[in-house]
């Protein structure tokens, strides 16, 4: 039986006592004004869920997950397949409202819901026994390495971290009640939010140091983490925190004057980009460049997800919309486009007796995993089958043909 180890209190609170030792707050924050370059999506397709969409997210494989009718559905070959709730002895009959769908290390997803923590594997959703009080779960963030490794859980009672089978509660002075949390994907720092109060989490030896930055965010609507930054979607635009950077905080106003409210956030992991949903647009910040895609007429529901292809998903009532940024317009076929690319870049290692990528059937069966490996820089490998140094990774333009072909339905 798993136990709840209450209150491993942590932290030096740098802002305790009013923060008088804090330097001028301007040195903590860079303001980046402006709405960025205006753009329109190359394609937008609609898909109907048939019932009102509650929330969306992605699995660790980058598949879209859609919650409606009390069930999780996975986009599988262009159609939504239910991943039914498996109810064992003593398990709740329903998940209740779903608050967070997040990738799970080892595959599938974590589902944070009113009735507790659930996990999605290949075919089912099932309850994960966790806290003795089994409260609602707002966030479930799985971090594989770094000083902050573990499964981070935010509940109405505060912030918890599960490592192995132990769950401990993190008490932060003066901050109580409903928490949200995001941890940088390398596990090196994080941010917790209690209402509109922010606490940064930075590991130091065996402790986690907590700081309370004096930022004027207004309401905090969303929180998400990329590889090297934690983002807050707020009434005053997008805030980004990178521990150790100077200054550690950036505020993107996303507007020419004043600031645009951010309703939802999503991370494009392979590109290390963050997407923010405002009432009028979907804005992406990638390598410092801000691009704003118009979303007028598509509702303002705060649901946003980025799948393995980098496609942007939003929801509005019962409708899902899948939008793609610029892509090649011609459709690609295996024999004319993909095969020469494979011969050029993959065959030296992948044309053997056990697996021949030059065979259509063989390659089609691994195509999606091939794309995610190429995007993440895992393939192609360098000499000795080792991962290539990052400067030798393929650029997006180098594998556009693979992306295009998969989107076109993998024609032979
Ligand atoms: C220098 C050798 C090398 C090159 C070049 C290479 N790979 Fe690989 N690939 C490997 C090795 C080694 C593995 C097995 C390691 C693993 O699974 O982590 C692998 C595994 C894979 C797998 C998993 C196979 C499966 O059955 O699931 C995919 C998919 C893949 N590679 C795609 C590609 C693609 C696409 C290219 C070309 C763009 C490519 N690789 C180029 C060495 C290479």
Boltz pocket constraint, residues with backbone or C-beta under 6 A from the ligand:
constraints:
  - pocket:
      binder: B
      contacts: [[A, 341], [A, 342], [A, 345], [A, 346], [A, 347], [A, 348], [A, 349], [A, 350], [A, 355], [A, 366], [A, 369], [A, 370], [A, 371], [A, 373], [A, 374], [A, 378], [A, 379], [A, 380], [A, 381], [A, 382], [A, 383], [A, 384], [A, 385], [A, 386]]
      max_distance: 6.0
